[in-house]
Amino acid sequence: MWLLPISMLLTTALLAIPLSRYLAWIMNGEYKAPGFLKWFEDRLDTGNQNWKQYTVALLIFNLLLFTYSYVIMAIQPWMPLNELHRGMLAPTTMAHAAMSLSTNTDLQHWSGDVHFSNFTQIFVMIANFFFSASIGFCALAAIIRALRFGPDKVGAFFLDMWRVMIYMFLPVGFVLSLICLQQGMPMTFKSANIVPSLEPAAMGTTDSGQAKQQTIIVGPLAAFIPMKQLGTNGGGFYGANSAHPFENPTALTNFLSSVGMMLFPMALVLMYGRMLHKLKHAWVIFSVMMGLMIGTIVWSVYFDTYKPNPGITAHPQERHFEIAREALHRQLSGMCLVSGA
């Protein structure tokens, strides 16, 4: 029971140390981009901004992201990749979802498999997983530069967004996507598979008395889930999120999903120390955060796992067997009476 949380924390911490070095290298601009990437960077580099200019650029981008998300959800019925004919949600629901996604809070009050088409899942959900997580990352980078160089030298917002998305989230997410795909996570533009159930009419019958078939919702999950976890996003492809077997098909995907949620938060603390040239200070913060997390895990495992639910364990085990035997006896007696009749 203790091996799983310990292995998750150790794996994440060991990965976060070299990742933090890479993040600082990128955000300090110490790398040399290839020619075709440099072309994009030169057009996004608006020059150094002060804190007011950086804040305005961030807020405008957030506003545009909110508008974009709302519009795509609103025109969902007329967009492609909607073979199940998903309709438009209520305006207030779309506004709340767009606000939640663009601010990286991702309060999920919808069920993606019921309300969204694959087009919306890709161009709203996955897009926001990248954009909103990157916005928070950029804000941290700007604060670090302000502490180091002063409020008039906090970097260029759009260049920072490019760096975070292309050099950080995209490669790590791509590797995790390949692993998820190999583990059996669906990756398709198809919206659903219609299959017969093992038991006829288990899904009910139509008005004409024909047995209904089972509808299994699928989509581009192998691309969806890694960035959802890496960006610490909510809003699963299914309403059940990672409790759904397609979002989390194996023990390995479960392990990597947990590591993915912790990886960048841990690495960012150490990146802060590297960019500020105060790594010892960052290690103090890291240690305090790790200590609080370990305490929470120990509390949860001990009281939720080693202290079973008293509603289940209130009676002796022999009594449970006795109750089960009595129930089975009554069921068999009823079947005999029906057969005799």
C-alpha positions in Angstrom: 0.0 0.0 0.0 2.9 2.4 0.8 4.9 1.4 -2.3 2.7 3.2 -4.8 2.7 6.7 -3.3 6.4 6.4 -2.4 7.3 5.4 -5.9 5.1 8.2 -7.4 6.8 10.8 -5.3 10.3 9.5 -5.9 9.8 9.2 -9.7 8.3 12.7 -10.0 11.1 14.3 -7.8 13.8 12.6 -9.8 12.3 13.7 -13.1 11.6 17.2 -11.8 15.3 18.0 -11.1 16.6 17.6 -14.7 13.4 19.0 -16.1 13.8 22.2 -14.0 17.2 22.7 -15.5 15.8 22.4 -19.0 12.9 24.8 -18.2 15.3 27.4 -16.9 17.5 27.0 -20.0 14.5 27.6 -22.2 13.0 30.5 -20.3 16.3 32.2 -20.0 16.7 32.1 -23.8 20.0 30.2 -23.6 19.1 27.7 -26.3 19.6 28.2 -30.1 16.4 27.4 -32.0 16.6 25.7 -35.5 16.0 27.9 -38.5 12.3 27.2 -39.1 11.5 27.6 -35.4 13.6 30.8 -35.1 11.5 32.3 -37.9 8.4 31.9 -35.8 10.2 33.3 -32.7 11.4 36.4 -34.5 7.8 37.2 -35.4 6.5 36.6 -31.9 9.3 38.5 -30.2 7.9 42.0 -29.5 10.9 42.9 -27.5 11.3 43.2 -23.7 8.1 44.4 -21.9 7.6 46.0 -18.6 5.2 44.5 -16.1 2.2 46.6 -17.3 2.7 45.7 -21.0 3.2 42.0 -20.1 0.0 42.0 -18.0 -2.1 43.7 -20.7 -0.8 41.2 -23.3 -1.7 38.3 -21.0 -5.2 39.7 -20.2 -5.9 40.3 -23.9 -4.8 36.8 -24.8 -7.1 35.4 -22.0 -10.0 37.4 -23.3 -9.4 36.2 -26.9 -9.1 32.6 -25.6 -12.5 33.0 -23.7 -14.2 34.4 -26.9 -12.7 31.7 -29.1 -13.8 28.9 -26.7 -17.3 30.3 -26.4 -17.8 30.6 -30.2 -16.5 27.1 -31.0 -18.9 25.6 -28.4 -21.8 27.8 -29.8 -21.3 26.6 -33.4 -20.7 23.0 -32.4 -23.9 21.7 -34.1 -22.6 22.9 -37.5 -19.0 21.8 -37.1 -17.4 18.5 -38.4 -16.5 15.5 -36.3 -20.0 15.5 -34.9 -21.5 12.3 -36.1 -23.6 12.0 -32.9 -25.2 15.4 -33.6 -24.3 17.1 -30.3 -26.3 20.3 -29.9 -25.4 23.6 -28.4 -25.3 24.0 -24.6 -27.0 26.8 -22.7 -25.3 30.2 -23.1 -24.6 30.4 -19.4 -23.1 27.0 -19.4 -20.8 27.8 -22.3 -19.8 31.1 -20.7 -18.9 29.4 -17.4 -17.0 26.6 -19.2 -15.1 29.1 -21.3 -14.1 31.2 -18.3 -13.2 28.1 -16.3 -11.0 26.7 -19.1 -9.3 30.0 -20.0 -8.3 30.5 -16.3 -7.0 27.0 -15.9 -9.5 26.2 -13.1 -11.4 23.8 -15.4 -14.5 23.4 -13.2 -16.3 20.5 -15.0 -20.0 20.9 -14.9 -20.5 19.0 -18.2 -19.9 15.5 -19.4 -17.7 15.5 -22.4 -19.0 12.2 -23.8 -22.6 13.5 -23.6 -22.3 17.2 -24.5 -19.3 17.7 -26.8 -18.4 16.5 -30.3 -14.8 15.5 -31.1 -14.4 18.8 -32.8 -15.1 20.6 -29.6 -13.0 18.2 -27.6 -10.0 18.9 -29.8 -10.3 22.6 -30.6 -11.7 23.8 -27.2 -10.6 21.3 -24.6 -7.1 20.3 -25.8 -6.4 23.8 -27.0 -7.2 25.2 -23.6 -5.2 22.5 -21.9 -2.1 23.9 -23.8 -3.0 27.6 -23.7 -4.3 28.1 -20.2 -1.5 26.1 -18.5 1.1 28.0 -20.6 -0.4 31.3 -19.5 0.2 30.5 -15.8 3.7 29.3 -16.7 4.4 32.7 -18.4 3.1 34.6 -15.4 5.5 32.8 -13.2 8.4 33.5 -15.5 7.5 37.2 -15.6 7.4 37.4 -11.8 10.8 35.6 -11.6 12.3 38.1 -14.0 10.8 41.0 -12.2 12.4 39.8 -9.0 15.7 39.4 -10.7 15.9 42.4 -13.1 13.2 44.7 -11.9 9.6 45.4 -13.1 10.7 46.9 -16.5 12.4 43.7 -17.8 9.9 40.8 -17.5 10.3 39.4 -21.0 7.9 39.1 -24.0 4.6 37.4 -23.4 4.0 35.9 -26.8 7.6 34.6 -27.1 7.2 33.0 -23.6 4.0 31.4 -24.7 5.7 29.9 -27.8 8.6 28.6 -25.7 6.3 27.0 -23.1 4.0 25.3 -25.6 6.5 24.2 -28.3 9.6 23.4 -26.3 8.1 22.1 -23.0 4.5 20.9 -23.0 4.4 19.6 -26.6 7.5 17.2 -26.4 6.6 15.8 -23.0 2.9 15.4 -23.9 3.9 13.7 -27.2 6.0 11.1 -25.4 3.2 10.4 -22.9 0.7 10.2 -25.7 2.7 7.5 -27.4 2.8 5.5 -24.1 -1.0 6.0 -23.6 -1.6 4.8 -27.2 0.5 1.7 -26.7 -1.4 1.0 -23.5 -4.7 0.8 -25.3 -6.1 4.3 -25.0 -8.4 5.2 -28.0 -7.1 7.6 -30.6 -9.6 8.2 -33.4 -11.7 10.9 -35.0 -14.6 8.5 -34.8 -17.3 9.5 -32.2 -18.7 6.1 -31.3 -18.8 2.4 -31.9 -22.2 0.7 -32.0 -21.9 -2.9 -30.7 -24.5 -5.5 -29.7 -24.6 -6.3 -26.0 -23.9 -9.8 -24.7 -27.4 -10.0 -23.3 -30.1 -9.2 -25.8 -32.2 -6.1 -24.9 -29.8 -5.3 -22.0 -29.8 -1.7 -23.3 -33.6 -1.7 -23.7 -35.8 -1.9 -26.7 -37.0 0.5 -29.4 -40.7 1.4 -29.9 -40.9 -1.4 -32.5 -39.6 -3.9 -30.0 -36.1 -4.2 -31.5 -33.2 -4.6 -29.0 -31.1 -1.5 -28.7 -27.4 -1.8 -29.3 -24.7 -0.3 -27.0 -23.1 3.0 -27.9 -19.4 3.2 -26.9 -18.1 6.8 -27.1 -14.5 7.1 -28.3 -12.3 9.9 -29.6 -8.8 11.2 -29.6 -8.1 10.3 -26.0 -4.4 9.5 -26.3 -3.8 13.1 -27.4 -6.3 14.5 -24.8 -5.3 12.9 -21.5 -1.6 13.6 -21.3 -2.0 17.4 -21.7 -4.9 17.3 -19.3 -2.7 15.8 -16.6 0.5 17.7 -17.4 -1.3 21.1 -17.3 -3.1 20.0 -14.1 -6.4 20.5 -16.0 -9.8 19.3 -15.0 -12.5 18.6 -17.6 -12.1 14.9 -18.6 -13.1 13.5 -22.0 -15.8 11.5 -20.1 -17.8 12.6 -17.1 -16.0 10.0 -14.9 -12.6 11.5 -15.8 -9.8 9.1 -15.0 -12.1 6.6 -13.4 -13.3 5.7 -16.9 -11.4 2.7 -18.4 -10.7 4.5 -21.7 -9.1 7.5 -19.9 -7.1 5.3 -17.7 -6.9 1.7 -19.1 -3.9 0.2 -17.2 -1.9 0.5 -14.0 0.9 2.2 -16.0 -1.4 4.9 -17.3 -2.7 5.4 -13.8 0.9 5.8 -12.5 1.9 8.2 -15.3 -1.2 10.2 -14.9 -0.4 10.8 -11.2 3.2 11.6 -12.0 2.1 13.9 -14.8 0.0 16.0 -12.5 2.9 16.5 -10.1 5.8 16.8 -12.6 5.6 20.4 -13.7 4.5 21.9 -10.4 7.6 20.3 -8.7 9.9 21.3 -11.6 8.6 24.9 -11.6 9.7 25.4 -7.9 13.2 24.4 -8.8 13.1 26.4 -12.1 12.3 29.4 -9.9 15.5 28.9 -7.9 17.6 28.4 -11.1 16.3 31.4 -12.9 16.7 33.6 -9.8 20.1 32.1 -8.9 18.8 31.1 -5.5 18.6 27.4 -5.7 19.0 26.8 -2.0 15.9 29.0 -1.4 14.0 26.9 -4.0 15.0 23.7 -2.2 13.6 25.1 1.1 10.3 25.8 -0.6 10.4 22.4 -2.4 11.1 20.6 0.9 8.2 22.4 2.8 5.8 21.5 0.0 7.0 17.9 -0.2 6.7 17.6 3.6 3.1 18.9 3.5 2.2 16.5 0.7 3.8 13.5 2.4 1.8 14.3 5.6 -1.4 14.5 3.6 -0.7 11.2 1.9 0.2 9.4 5.1 -3.0 10.7 6.7 -5.1 9.6 3.7 -3.6 6.1 3.5 -3.8 5.4 7.2 -7.3 6.7 7.8 -8.9 5.8 4.4 -7.2 2.5 3.8 -6.1 1.0 7.1 -9.2 2.1 8.8 -12.0 0.3 6.9 -15.5 1.7 6.7 -17.3 0.7 10.0 -20.5 0.3 8.1 -18.9 -2.7 6.4 -17.0 -4.1 9.3 -19.5 -3.6 12.0 -20.6 -7.2 12.0 -18.5 -10.4 12.3 -17.6 -12.0 9.1 -19.5 -15.2 10.0 -22.7 -13.1 10.1 -22.1 -11.9 6.6 -21.9 -15.5 5.3 -25.0 -16.4 7.3 -26.9 -13.5 5.7 -25.7 -14.5 2.2 -26.8 -18.2 2.8 -30.2 -17.1 3.9 -30.7 -14.9 0.9 -29.6 -17.6 -1.5 -31.9 -20.1 0.3 -34.9 -17.8 -0.2 -34.0 -17.2 -3.8 -33.8 -21.0 -4.5 -37.0 -21.6 -2.7 -38.8 -19.0 -4.8 -37.5 -20.6 -8.0 -38.7 -24.0 -6.9 -42.2 -22.7 -6.1 -42.3 -21.0 -9.6 -41.2 -24.2 -11.3 -43.8 -26.2 -9.3 -46.5 -23.8 -10.3 
